[in-house]
């Protein structure tokens, strides 16, 4: 913008200077020539009138030459040509006058219409030729047949006008230089507030809501800066209010979830007793007892998932990382839920990395559980370590090695809208994709979990004997938070989960990508 402003300013100044120069040159040239013409015409008239008073007609060649010489003496350096019928006399015998006095001028003077003049170019030099007929002194002013021409050299006037043009042309350079300097000063004055406003806008876009612009003056830029400050202040106030409301909402969810754990534990024990005695109850009562038990377990999982999500939102989730054999972790997660016989594994040995085993277990449980519930066999779990430049694997770049765990099925795949929202909280897939034949332990990815998040099959205690986070799955009987929790756990490791909604061979594929970290020889990561 600075360059455009300076160029525009200089072009305007240059155009103005050139226009002014052209007009000044035209007016000066016209004034100089007009003055020379008027002087030449007046001088010729006066001198011819003075000399012709004592001149006898008809003249001979000698008297005509004397007449031309006398007229020339009073006109300075001008050449005088006198003509009478066939006689011609020139005040300068060596001057060539034929090319300077044109036929048009001779005809106009011979017609007796008064004094005439004409500017001519002869041998590259400018001349002014003035012609006048000599009339009798009687009342009717008849022409006597005597014609007088005066040739005036205009080279001095030409040199004067060219010198004026050169001086004006030379003055354009400093004018343009001064214009450029003024343009730079003006651009700095105008663009400095714009640059400050742009810098403050970038800071605001980067998250610095306290960014402000100093307001100076009362022009349009000052009004713009003032409006920006008001907008930034309103945005900062709204952000603070939203953050406060979000913190209150997170605290409310955490408090409610925490308060629900105790009564839910009691309800779960009662429901367990009822389910154990369900065979001894009437059919309707037995069905009700089993329903209460299932819904109580589902509510417990939902509460645990809400508490886990609230920890992620509050930034309180931490990794308890250690070097782990990833293949053993995946096998243990599947065996814990009774899925080993229902999943095809491709797990190379020796794939060790520093991860949080409990959180990887939650991710595997959710991905495989969704594939079993919503997809179709065969469900395959593939583990690989991919180095930099690892092809088309999502999340693999030039930064080093990655752990890639792919869970794929041969089901109908995900519709486009489901792919965009599969990791949203409380989003459940279309019921048409849910496999209603999946019952028992395989129908739910994880059952009650340990306090540290270790999962156990439905109806069986986890390693810690109590419920834990990450128990629910999206769709079907899950809480709608399982996939969101899985993604948060992947991000906590510095990785992500990519989804391929529709594969060429059918089905969907979820790919967990984690950076590969190992312990050094001293046990440091």
N, C-alpha and C positions, 0 to 999 in steps of 0.2 A: 504494500500500500504506500510505503514511503517513496519507493521508486516511481510509482504511477503519479503520485502527487507532485514530486519534483519535476518529472518529465512534462506533465501537464502545465505546471507553472512556467517552465522554461519555454515551452512551445507558445504559450499565450504571450509571454514577454517578447519572444522572437518575432511572432506574427505582428505584434503591435509595433515593434521597432521597425520592421521592414515596411509596414504600411505607412508609418509616419515618415520614414526616409523617402519612400516613393512620392508621397504627397508633397513633402518639402522640396524634393528635387524638381518635381513638375512645376510647382509654383515659382521656385527660384529661377528656373530656366525660362519660364514664360515671362517673368518680370524683367529679366536681363534682356531678352530678345525684344520685348515690347519697348523698353526704354531705348535700345539701339535703333529700332525701326523708327520710332517717333523722332528721335534726334536726326537721323539721316534724312527723313522726309522734310522736316522743317528746315534743316540747313540747306538742302538742295533748292527748296522753293525760294528762300531768302537770297541765296547767292545767284541763282538764275535771274531773279527779278532785278537784282542790282546790276548785273553785267549786261543783261539784254536791253536795258534802257538806252544804251549808247551803241547798239549793234545795228548795222544796216543790212537790209535784205534786198535782193538775194545775195548771199555771201559767195565768195570764191573760196578755194581750198585754204589759202593763206589766212584769210580773215576768220574762217571757221576754226582753224587750228588755234589761232590766237584766242578765240572765244572759249574754246575748251580749256586752254591753259589758264585763262583768267578765272574761270569757274572753279577749276581744281585748286588754285592757290588759296581760295577761301574755305576749302573743305578738308584741308589737311592731307592725309595719306590716301584719300580716296582717288580712284581712277575715274575720269570723266570722259564720256564719249558723246560727241555732238554729231547729229545727222541732219542733213537737209537734202531732201530728194536723193540724188545719187552721190552726194558728197558725204564723207565720213571723216571725222577728226578725233584723235585720241590724245589725251593729255600726256600719256606715257607712250612714247613711240615704240617701246619694246614690249608692251603688254599685249597679251593675246586675249581679246575680249569676245571673240566670236562664240566661244563655248560657254560664256557666262551670261550673255544676254540672249534669252530664249525668244523664239518666234512668237510665243503667246504674249510675252511682255511687250514686244515691239508692236504687235497688233493692237493691244489695249491702249498704248500711248498714242499711236497713230490715230485711233478713233477719237482722240481728244476728250476723253472722259475724266480728265484730271490726273493727279499724280498716282502712279501705281508702283507697287514693290513686290519682289519675289525673292524667296530664299532658294539658293541653288547649291548643288554639290558639284565641284569642278576639281578633277584630279584628286579626289579624296578630301578636299578642304571645303569648308562652308563659306558662302558669300551671301551678302545681301545686295540686290540690285534694285535701285530706285529710278524710275523713269517718269519724266514729266514733259508735256508739250509746252512750247512757248507760244503765248497768244498775244494778239495786238492789244494795245492799250486803249482802243476805242471802247465804246459802251457795250457792244455785242460780244466781246471777248472771242473773236474769231481766231482760229489756230493759224499760225504763220508758216507751218510746215517744218519749223525747226524743232527737233526733239533732242532732249538732253538725258543722258543716263549716268548715274553715279554708282560705282561698284565699291562696296565696303567689305573689308575682310572681317569675318566673324570668328577667326581662330582664337582671339583673346577671350571673347565671351564663352566660346566652347571650353577653353581651358579653365575658366573661372567656374563654370557649372560642374565640370568634371572634378575639379579640386574640392568643390563643395560636396559632391557625391562621395568622393573618397573619404573625406573627413567624417561624414555621417556614417558611412559604411564601417570605418574603423571604430566608431563609437558604439556599434552594435555589440562587439565582443565584450567590452566591460559591462554593457547593459545586461547581456545574457548571463555573465558571471555574477553580477549583483542579483539578478533574478534567481539564479540557482542557489545563491547563499540565502536569500530571503525565503526561498522555497524550503530549504533544509530547516531553517529556523521555524517556519510555520508548520512544517511536518512534525518537527519535534514537539512543538507546542500542542498540536492536535493529537498526534499519535501517542504521546507519552501517557495520557489518561486512558487511551484505548488499550495500550499494552498492559497497564496496571489492571484494568478491568478484565482483560483476557487472562492474566495470571491468576487473579482472584477467582475467576470462573473455573479455571482448571483445578485450583486447589479445592474449590467447592465440589467439583465433580469427583475429586479424589477422596472426598469424605471429610475434609476440613470445613465443617459448618460454621466455624468461627471466623472464616475469611471475610474481610471487609475492605472497602476501597475508601481512601480519603476523599472527601468532597470539597472541592475548591471552586469558587465562583458561582455564577448563576446562569450559565449557558446550558445548551442542550446536553453536553457531556456531563455536566454536574447533575442535571436532572436524571440522566441515565445511571450515573454512579449512585445517586440517592435511591433510585428505584431498585437497583441491584442490592444495596444494603438492606432495604426493607424486605425484599424477597428472601435474602439469605437469613435475616432475622426471623421471619415467619417460618421458614423451613427449619431453622434450628429449634425454634419453639415446638413445632409439630414433631420433630424428631425426638426431642426430649420427652414430650408427652407420650409418643408411641413407645419409646423405650421403657418409660415408667409403666405404661399399661402392659407391655409385654412381660416385664419383670414380675408384675403382679399376677399376670395370668400363669406364668411358669411356677411362681410360688404357690398359687392356688392349686394347680394341678398336682404339684409335689405334695402339698399338705393334704389334699383330699385323698391321693393315692396312699399316703402313709397312714392316714386315719382309717382307711378301709382295710388295711392288711389284717388288723386284729380281728374284727368281726368276720372277715372273709375266712380267716384261718379256722375260727369256730364253726362257721357254716360248712367249710370243707370237711371238718371232722364229723359233723352231724350227717352230711350228705354221704360220707363214706360208710357210716354205720347203716344208714338207710339202704344204700346199695347192697351192702353185705347181706341184709335181711330181706332183700327185694323178692327172693324166691318164695319166701313164706307169706308174702302179702298178696291180697287180691290183685288180679291183673291190672285194673286201673291204678291202684295204689302203687304197684310195682313200677308201672310205666312212669308215673309221676315222680317216684323216688329217683329213677334213673335220669329223668329229665333234669330234676333239681341238681343232681350230682354233676351232670355234664355242663349245665349252665354256670354252676358255681365254679367249676374248674376253669371254664372259659373266662369268667369275670376275674378270677385270680390272675390268669395270664394277662388280661387286659390291664389290670392295675400294675403288674410288674412292668409291662411294656411302657405304660405311661410314666412310671418312675424312671425307667431307663432313658426315655426320650427327654424328660425334664433335665436329666443330668447332662445330656448332650447339649440342650439349649442353653443351659447355664454355664457351659464350658467346664464342667466339673468331671467329665469323663477322662480317665487316665489309662494309659497302657501299662499292663503288668507284663512286660516283654521278657522273653528268654529265648535262647536258641532252641528251636523245635524242629523235629522231623515232620515236614508237612504231610508226607504220605501217611505216616502213622496217625497224625491228627485227623485226617480225613477218614481213615478207616475206623478210628475210634468213634468219631461222630456218627457214622452210619451204623456201626454195630450197636451203639447205645440206643438207637431208635428202632432197631430191627429191620434196617433197610438194606443190609449187605447183599442179600439174595435178589433184591429187586433192581439193583444198579450195576451197570457194567463199568469197571474201573480200569483206568490206564494211569497208574501212579508209579513213576520211576523212583527207584531208591536213591538215597543220598541227597534229596532236595531239602536242605536244611536252611532255615532263616530265623532271624530274630523277630518273633511275633508274639502277640498276646494269644495264647492257646484258647482261652475261653471265648474271646471275641471271634476268632477264626471258626470255632465250633458253632457259634451262633450264625455266622454267615453261611456256612455249609448247610446247616440245618434248614435255613430258610430257602436257599436256592434249590436244594434237592427236594425238600418237601413240596415246594411249588411245582416242580417238574413232575413229581409223582401224582399230585392231586389234579393239576390242570392239563398235563401233557398226556402222552401215550408212550408205551414202551417201544423200543428200549430207551432207558434213561442212562446217559453216559456221563461219567465224571473224568475229565482229563486234566492232568497236572503237568506243567512244563516250566522250565527255566529258560527265558528268552533273553538273549544278549542284545546290545545296542544294534539298531538296524534290523530288528526282528520282524521284517515283513509287515503284514497288515494287521498284526495283533493290536487291539485298542490299547492305548496308554503306553505303548513301547516307543521310546524315542531314542535320542542319542545320549541319554544321561546315564546309562549303565544297564545292569541286569534287572530283569523283572520276573516275578513269579506270576504265572498265568494259570488260573483254575477255571475250566470251562464246564458248565453243567448244561447239557443239551437233551432235548426229548424229540419225539416224532409226532407230537400232537398237532392240533390245528393252528398253532402259532398264536401270536398276539395281534389283535386288530390295531390299526394305526393309532387310534385314540388311547388305547391301553398302553402302548409303548411310551407315549409321552407322559403318562401319569402313573406308571407302574410303581415308582418309588415315592409317590405322594402318600401322605399319612391318611389312614382310614380309607384309602382307595381299594376297592374290591373289583376283581375282574368280572366280566360278564358271566352270569350264572350259566349261560349256555356252554361255557368252556369248562365248568367245574365237573369233575368226574364223580358222579353220585355213587359209583360202585366202590369207591375207596372208603373202607370202613375200618374200624379197629385202630390199632396203633399206627398204621400207615396213613390214616386219614388226617392226622395232625402231625405236623413236623416235629414238634417238641412238646413234651408234657411238662409237669412240674419240674422246675430247675433248681439247681443249688443256689445258695446266696451269692456265690461268685459268678453265677451265670452259666454253670455247667448244666446241660440239659439231660433229661432222662425220658424214657418212653412214658406214654400215658399210663397213669396208674402206678408208676414206679418212682421211688425217690431218686433224686439226683445225688451227686457225690456229697452234697452238704445236707441233704434231707429236706430242703424247703424250696419254695418257688423262687424263681429268678427271672431276670429280664431276657427278652428275646424269645419268649416261648411261643408267641403267636405268629401266624402267617397270613399273607394277603389272600383274600378270596375264601370261599368255602366257609370253614368253621373258624378261621383265624380272626385276629383282632383288627386287621387292616394296618398294623404298624410294623409287621415283621420285615418287609422289604425296606422300609425307611430306616429301621434299626440296622439292618445289614449294610446299607449304604453308608450310614454314619460310622459304623465300625471300620469299613474299608477306608473311608477318608481319614479316620483317626490314625491309621497305619500309613497315611500318605498315598493311598491308592484310590481306586474307584471300581465301580461295577458298570459294565457296558452290557446293553441288551441288543440282541439280533432277533427282531420280532418274527421274521419269516425267512426261514432258510430254504435254499433250493431243494433240499431233500425233505422238506416239511419240518414242522416243529419250531420251537424257539430255543435260543441259547443265551445264557447269562454268563458273562466272563468277568471273573474277579482278577484284577491286576494290582499287584503289590510290589513296591520296590524291594529288591533282595538285599537284606542286611545280614551280616554275619558278625560273630564275635571274633576279636583278634586273639592272639595267643595269651594275653593277660586277662581275658574275660571281658574286655571292653568292647563296646559296639563300634 
